[in-house]
Each structure stands twice: as structure tokens, then as C-alpha cells.
Amino acid sequence: MNRSDILLQVKDAEAKAQQIVKEAEEKQRATISAARRDAATRVNEADEKLRAEHDAKLAKERESIAAEKQTHLNKGREEASRVKASAETKVPNVLTHLMQSFERTLDVAAKTND
């Protein structure tokens, strides 16, 4: 081999090496890009899953709170009903007591005026 053939082979080898490096860099960029897309997709999926779990827990707690609220309202209504019934049974006695008290006051006032 003469010198020009050797130089030509070196040039060819350098060109092939540059092509290999270029292809490797392109492959690296493509791999990085794909990895970033995959990571973004996984993050989005995890966010959606977390959001769905959060929404489900929140809905469950709202239902629980609503049920507890209804229970307290029902107890309050029952208590109010009992108080009202008790008060209604006492009204005649209270009226009688007030009338007697008023009559005593009038009797005392009438006796002092005599």
C-alpha cells in the first residue's frame, strides 16, 4: 500500500467514525426524548390516579358527614318534638297557676283597698 491509499483509508475510517458518532448521538437524543415522554406520561398517570383516589376519599367523607348531619338533625327534631309535647301537656297547669296567681294579686289588692 502506498501512502495515498493509507491516507484514503484513514479518511474513510474517520468518515465512518464520524458517521457512527453522529448516529450514536441521534440515537441518544431519541432515547432521551422517549424517556422524557415516558416519564411525563407516568407522572401524568400517577397524578390522575392520585387525584381519583383523593376524589373518591373526599366523596366518601362527604357522604359520611351528610349521614352524620342527618342523624343529628333527626335527633334534634325528636328532642324538639318531645319538648313541644311536654310543654303542651304543661300549658293547662301553667295557665291555672297564672290565673290563681293573678286572682291572688287581685284579692290582695281588693283587701288593701277595703
ChimeraX attribute file (.defattr): number of C-alpha atoms within 10 A of each C-alpha:
attribute: neighborCount
match mode: 1-to-1
recipient: residues
	/A:1	5
	/A:2	6
	/A:3	8
	/A:4	9
	/A:5	10
	/A:6	11
	/A:7	11
	/A:8	11
	/A:9	12
	/A:10	12
	/A:11	12
	/A:12	12
	/A:13	12
	/A:14	12
	/A:15	12
	/A:16	12
	/A:17	12
	/A:18	12
	/A:19	12
	/A:20	12
	/A:21	12
	/A:22	12
	/A:23	12
	/A:24	12
	/A:25	12
	/A:26	12
	/A:27	12
	/A:28	12
	/A:29	12
	/A:30	12
	/A:31	12
	/A:32	12
	/A:33	12
	/A:34	12
	/A:35	12
	/A:36	12
	/A:37	12
	/A:38	12
	/A:39	12
	/A:40	12
	/A:41	12
	/A:42	12
	/A:43	12
	/A:44	12
	/A:45	12
	/A:46	12
	/A:47	12
	/A:48	12
	/A:49	12
	/A:50	12
	/A:51	12
	/A:52	12
	/A:53	12
	/A:54	12
	/A:55	12
	/A:56	12
	/A:57	12
	/A:58	12
	/A:59	12
	/A:60	12
	/A:61	12
	/A:62	12
	/A:63	12
	/A:64	12
	/A:65	12
	/A:66	12
	/A:67	12
	/A:68	12
	/A:69	12
	/A:70	12
	/A:71	12
	/A:72	12
	/A:73	12
	/A:74	12
	/A:75	12
	/A:76	12
	/A:77	12
	/A:78	12
	/A:79	12
	/A:80	12
	/A:81	12
	/A:82	12
	/A:83	12
	/A:84	12
	/A:85	11
	/A:86	11
	/A:87	12
	/A:88	11
	/A:89	11
	/A:90	12
	/A:91	11
	/A:92	11
	/A:93	11
	/A:94	12
	/A:95	11
	/A:96	12
	/A:97	12
	/A:98	12
	/A:99	12
	/A:100	12
	/A:101	12
	/A:102	12
	/A:103	12
	/A:104	12
	/A:105	12
	/A:106	12
	/A:107	12
	/A:108	11
	/A:109	11
	/A:110	10
	/A:111	9
	/A:112	8
	/A:113	7
	/A:114	5
